[in-house]
Amino acid sequence: MSELTDSNGPNVFNGTNRSNDLIITSIIDNTRTPMSVTGEPFDIKNTQYHVCFYNIFHFGDIFFTQPFIKHICDANPNITFYCWFTVGHAAYEGIPNLIHLEPIDDVISSRISPEKNTLVYSLKNKDSYKKFYEFFYEPYPHFDKDFSTFVYQGKSFISFNTWCASLYYTEDMDYIYLLAGFIKKANLLNNIFGLSLNFDFYNHKMFPELPLIPMTDFFSTWLTKNRKKNLVFIYNYEPRAVSFMDKQNMNAIIGDICRSNPHIHIIVPRYDAVFDGIENITCSDRDFGFTENRSCMNLLQIEHILQYCRLVVTLPSGSTWTFLNQHISSYADRTRFYLWGDYNVYAKKINNWYKYGTGKSDDIIKCVGINELALLVRNFNY
């Protein structure tokens, strides 16, 4: 658990703390107009606040907002910011003025409260991972709020909801909408709380800037022996947000492609027993030690693998889009990306972000039908 030691100096805002209890007050919902402060009233402009970015959703939501949060941190180097995410902490490592508040390693169940009008509440056991997790989840309406205030370990915080759908625009994965949403919320943050943070988004970097990721000896040894092969990466995660196909069918298709195409070598992120006995397939979790965890370090390690592949097949899932990062221009010169399934809306958003950020006119990704993948892999110009 991170120690919060920056209670003095340039890292804080003027005012005084309220108490040592963990107290949250939701003050803005996801409509166009702010809500009034509810519960115990206090002068929000005379309170010493620290900003805590948070997101309770999945890796895609957290990954695509990384460049905005990093930009805010970079634009305010003398301010210490905080963050709390359920997953994906690894994508935020290396930002010197960003501290993780109690990153959690294990998934715990969370009851969604039906009391949708409960806007103010307090929690005891403030140092508990479980209580901190519930702090952002319960009561149910809180994840729809743009800002909240809470006191934690004797310090006052503003929670800044970075979930895509809370940023006044619901078009997630669309850079223009996300940028507009962050600008609007950043201005509200200053205006409502009397802050003077620098939000010069006009010089904003469009893509996530990934930290240096430690690779395993297993991967280095394997790559030395296999990098001259025709390497194909096919994601076999199960998308959460859309209906795709069941895991068994997906892995069976990948297994059949391997057997029918001995001239290529396929890499997948997740092992399945259906792959046993197939020589030209490698599982990054079993063979490289890139195991799944709450930090999502494995996803950033997989992103490193993609650099050596000629063909990458992604899914309509945020865990497969790490290629959209600051190195995207070099990717496009040597790797071809396909989105498995007829998800033209997803592909269009990714292509728009890529074109806007690079100034290029070509698409970075194309769709390939569920029953067309085998033909694509067989006939691809390696």
C-alpha positions in Angstrom: 0.0 0.0 0.0 1.4 3.4 -1.0 2.2 5.8 1.8 0.7 9.3 1.3 3.5 11.6 2.4 2.9 14.7 0.3 0.7 16.6 2.6 2.8 19.7 2.5 4.6 21.8 -0.2 3.6 22.2 -3.8 1.8 18.9 -4.2 -1.4 20.0 -2.4 -4.1 22.7 -2.6 -5.0 25.3 -0.1 -7.3 24.5 2.8 -7.7 22.0 5.6 -8.7 18.3 5.9 -12.0 17.3 7.4 -11.5 14.1 9.2 -9.7 10.7 9.2 -12.8 8.7 8.3 -13.3 7.5 4.7 -16.1 9.7 3.5 -17.4 10.0 0.0 -19.7 12.6 -1.4 -20.9 12.3 -5.0 -21.4 15.7 -6.5 -21.7 15.4 -10.3 -23.6 12.8 -12.3 -23.0 11.9 -16.0 -25.5 14.4 -17.3 -24.5 17.8 -18.7 -25.2 19.7 -15.5 -23.4 19.3 -12.1 -25.4 18.2 -9.1 -25.2 20.1 -5.9 -23.2 18.7 -3.0 -25.3 16.4 -0.9 -25.0 15.2 2.7 -22.9 17.3 5.1 -22.2 20.6 3.4 -18.7 22.1 3.5 -16.9 24.7 1.5 -15.2 22.8 -1.2 -13.0 25.7 -2.3 -11.4 25.9 1.1 -10.5 22.2 1.4 -7.0 20.8 0.8 -7.5 18.3 -2.0 -5.5 15.7 -3.9 -6.8 14.4 -7.3 -7.3 10.7 -7.6 -8.1 9.3 -11.0 -10.1 6.1 -10.9 -11.8 3.6 -13.1 -13.6 0.5 -12.0 -14.0 -1.1 -15.4 -11.9 -3.2 -17.6 -8.5 -2.9 -19.3 -9.7 -1.3 -22.5 -11.3 1.6 -20.6 -8.2 2.1 -18.5 -5.7 1.7 -21.4 -7.4 4.2 -23.7 -7.5 6.9 -21.0 -3.8 6.5 -20.1 -2.6 9.2 -22.5 -5.0 11.8 -21.0 -4.0 11.0 -17.4 -0.3 11.0 -18.3 -0.7 14.3 -20.1 -2.3 15.9 -17.0 0.6 14.6 -14.8 3.2 15.8 -17.3 1.5 19.2 -17.6 1.6 19.6 -13.8 5.0 18.2 -12.7 5.0 19.8 -9.3 1.7 18.2 -8.3 1.4 14.7 -7.0 -1.6 12.9 -8.4 -3.1 9.6 -7.4 -5.0 6.8 -9.1 -7.0 3.7 -8.3 -7.9 1.1 -10.9 -9.3 -2.4 -10.6 -7.0 -3.6 -13.3 -4.3 -2.3 -15.6 -1.9 -0.6 -13.1 1.1 -1.7 -15.3 0.2 0.7 -18.0 0.6 3.6 -15.6 4.1 2.7 -14.2 6.9 5.2 -14.7 4.8 8.4 -14.3 6.9 10.1 -11.6 4.1 12.2 -10.0 1.4 9.5 -10.0 0.9 7.3 -7.0 -1.3 4.2 -6.9 -3.7 4.1 -4.0 -3.8 0.5 -2.8 -3.6 -1.5 -6.1 -5.4 -4.8 -5.6 -4.1 -8.1 -6.8 -7.2 -10.3 -6.6 -10.7 -10.0 -7.8 -13.3 -9.8 -5.0 -17.0 -9.9 -5.5 -18.9 -6.7 -5.1 -22.6 -6.4 -4.4 -24.3 -3.8 -6.6 -26.6 -1.7 -4.4 -30.2 -1.2 -5.6 -30.4 2.1 -3.6 -29.8 4.3 -6.5 -30.5 7.5 -4.6 -27.8 7.0 -2.0 -25.2 9.7 -2.8 -23.3 10.1 0.5 -21.8 7.4 2.6 -18.8 6.5 4.8 -16.8 3.4 5.2 -14.8 2.0 8.2 -11.7 -0.1 8.0 -10.2 2.5 5.7 -7.0 0.5 5.2 -8.7 -2.6 3.9 -8.4 -3.5 0.2 -12.0 -4.8 0.2 -13.4 -1.6 1.7 -11.4 0.5 -0.7 -12.8 -1.6 -3.6 -16.3 -1.2 -2.3 -15.7 2.5 -1.9 -15.8 3.0 -5.6 -18.4 0.3 -6.3 -21.1 0.9 -3.7 -23.6 2.4 -3.7 -24.4 1.6 -7.3 -24.8 5.2 -8.6 -21.2 6.2 -7.8 -19.5 4.9 -10.9 -21.9 7.1 -12.9 -20.5 10.2 -11.1 -17.8 12.3 -12.6 -16.4 13.6 -9.4 -16.6 12.7 -5.7 -14.8 13.8 -2.6 -13.4 11.5 0.1 -11.1 11.5 3.0 -8.5 8.8 3.2 -5.7 8.4 5.7 -6.3 11.9 6.9 -6.2 13.5 3.5 -8.9 15.0 1.3 -9.3 13.7 -2.2 -11.3 14.4 -5.3 -12.0 11.2 -7.2 -11.9 11.9 -11.0 -14.0 9.3 -12.8 -12.1 8.4 -16.1 -14.5 5.8 -17.3 -15.2 6.5 -21.0 -19.0 6.7 -20.7 -18.7 9.2 -17.8 -16.8 11.8 -19.9 -20.0 13.5 -21.2 -19.6 11.6 -24.4 -20.3 7.9 -24.6 -18.2 7.2 -27.7 -15.5 5.2 -26.1 -12.4 4.4 -28.3 -13.0 7.6 -30.2 -10.2 10.0 -29.7 -12.1 13.2 -30.6 -14.9 12.4 -28.2 -12.6 11.3 -25.4 -10.5 14.5 -25.8 -13.6 16.7 -25.7 -14.8 14.9 -22.6 -11.5 15.2 -20.7 -11.3 18.9 -21.6 -14.8 19.6 -20.3 -14.2 17.6 -17.1 -10.8 19.1 -16.5 -12.3 22.6 -16.7 -15.1 21.5 -14.3 -12.5 20.2 -11.9 -10.8 23.6 -11.7 -14.0 25.6 -11.6 -15.9 23.6 -9.0 -13.0 23.0 -6.6 -11.2 26.3 -7.1 -8.1 24.6 -8.5 -5.6 26.0 -11.0 -4.2 22.9 -12.7 -2.7 23.2 -16.1 -4.8 21.4 -18.8 -3.0 22.3 -22.0 -4.6 19.6 -24.1 -3.7 21.3 -27.3 -0.2 19.6 -27.2 -1.7 16.3 -26.1 -0.1 13.1 -27.2 -2.7 10.8 -28.7 -1.5 7.4 -27.8 -0.6 5.6 -24.6 3.0 5.7 -23.7 3.9 2.3 -22.4 6.6 1.8 -19.7 9.5 -0.5 -20.2 8.3 -4.1 -19.6 10.5 -6.8 -18.2 10.5 -9.9 -20.4 11.2 -13.4 -19.2 14.2 -15.6 -20.0 11.8 -18.1 -21.5 10.7 -15.6 -24.1 14.2 -14.4 -24.9 15.4 -17.9 -25.5 12.4 -18.8 -27.6 12.7 -15.7 -29.7 16.3 -16.3 -30.5 15.3 -19.7 -31.9 12.1 -18.7 -33.7 12.2 -15.1 -34.8 12.8 -16.0 -38.4 9.6 -18.0 -38.6 6.3 -16.7 -40.0 4.9 -15.6 -36.7 1.2 -15.0 -36.3 -0.4 -13.8 -33.1 -4.1 -14.7 -32.5 -5.8 -13.5 -29.4 -8.0 -16.1 -27.7 -9.5 -14.1 -24.9 -13.3 -14.0 -24.5 -14.6 -10.5 -25.2 -16.8 -9.2 -22.4 -18.8 -6.5 -24.2 -20.0 -8.3 -27.3 -21.3 -11.7 -28.3 -18.5 -13.6 -30.1 -18.1 -17.3 -29.9 -17.5 -19.7 -27.0 -14.0 -20.4 -25.9 -14.0 -24.0 -27.0 -15.0 -23.1 -30.6 -12.5 -20.3 -30.8 -9.6 -22.5 -29.7 -10.7 -25.3 -31.9 -10.6 -23.0 -34.9 -7.1 -21.8 -34.0 -5.9 -25.4 -33.5 -7.2 -26.4 -36.9 -5.5 -23.5 -38.5 -2.2 -24.6 -36.9 -2.5 -28.1 -38.2 -3.4 -27.0 -41.7 -0.6 -24.5 -42.0 2.7 -26.0 -40.8 4.6 -23.2 -42.6 3.5 -20.7 -39.9 3.9 -20.5 -36.1 0.9 -19.2 -34.1 1.2 -17.6 -30.7 -1.8 -17.2 -28.4 -2.0 -15.5 -25.0 -4.0 -18.2 -23.2 -3.2 -22.0 -23.0 -6.0 -24.5 -23.7 -5.8 -28.3 -23.7 -7.0 -28.4 -27.3 -3.5 -27.1 -28.3 -1.7 -30.1 -26.7 0.4 -32.0 -29.3 0.4 -29.2 -31.8 4.0 -28.3 -32.6 3.5 -24.9 -34.3 1.7 -23.1 -31.5 3.0 -21.3 -28.4 1.0 -20.1 -25.4 2.5 -17.0 -23.9 1.2 -17.8 -20.4 2.4 -21.4 -20.3 5.6 -21.0 -22.4 6.8 -17.5 -21.6 5.4 -17.1 -18.1 3.3 -14.1 -19.1 0.5 -15.0 -16.6 -2.7 -13.0 -16.2 -3.0 -10.8 -13.2 -4.7 -7.6 -12.0 -1.8 -5.4 -13.0 -2.2 -6.6 -16.7 1.6 -6.8 -17.0 1.0 -9.8 -19.3 -0.9 -7.6 -21.8 2.0 -5.2 -22.1 4.5 -8.1 -22.4 2.3 -9.5 -25.2 2.5 -6.1 -26.9 6.2 -6.7 -27.1 5.6 -10.0 -28.8 3.5 -8.4 -31.5 6.5 -6.5 -32.7 7.9 -9.7 -34.1 4.7 -10.9 -35.8 3.8 -10.3 -39.4 0.1 -10.9 -38.8 -1.9 -10.1 -35.6 -5.5 -11.1 -35.2 -7.3 -9.1 -32.5 -10.8 -9.3 -30.9 -13.5 -6.8 -30.0 -11.9 -6.6 -26.6 -9.8 -3.9 -24.9 -7.2 -6.4 -23.9 -6.2 -6.9 -27.6 -5.5 -3.2 -28.5 -2.2 -2.5 -26.8 -0.7 -2.1 -30.3 -2.3 1.3 -30.4 0.5 3.0 -28.5 3.3 5.5 -29.1 5.2 3.1 -31.4 2.2 2.7 -33.7 3.9 4.2 -36.7 6.6 1.5 -36.7 4.0 -1.2 -36.3 2.2 -0.2 -39.4 5.3 -0.6 -41.5 5.8 -4.3 -40.8 2.7 -5.8 -39.2 -0.8 -6.3 -40.4 -3.7 -6.2 -38.0 -7.1 -7.8 -38.4 -10.1 -7.7 -36.2 -11.7 -11.2 -35.9 -15.4 -10.8 -36.6 -17.6 -8.3 -38.4 -17.1 -5.4 -36.0 -16.8 -2.5 -38.4 -17.7 0.0 -35.7 -14.8 -1.1 -33.5 -12.4 -1.1 -36.5 -13.5 2.3 -37.6 -12.8 3.9 -34.2 -9.4 2.4 -34.0 -8.6 3.5 -37.6 -9.8 7.0 -36.9 -7.7 7.3 -33.8 -4.7 6.0 -35.8 -5.2 8.4 -38.7 -5.7 11.4 -36.4 -2.7 10.6 -34.4 -0.3 9.8 -37.2 -1.6 11.9 -40.1 -1.7 8.8 -42.3 -4.6 7.9 -44.5 -4.4 4.1 -44.5 -6.4 2.0 -42.1 -4.3 0.2 -39.4 -6.8 -2.6 -39.0 -9.3 -4.5 -41.1 -12.1 -7.0 -40.2 -12.0 -10.6 -41.1 -15.1 -12.8 -40.8 -15.3 -15.5 -38.2 -15.3 -18.2 -41.0 -12.7 -16.4 -43.1 -9.7 -16.4 -40.7 -8.3 -19.8 -41.9 -8.3 -18.5 -45.5 -6.6 -15.3 -44.4 -3.8 -17.1 -42.5 -3.2 -19.6 -45.3 -3.0 -17.0 -48.1 -1.3 -14.1 -46.2 1.8 -12.8 -47.9 4.4 -13.5 -45.2 
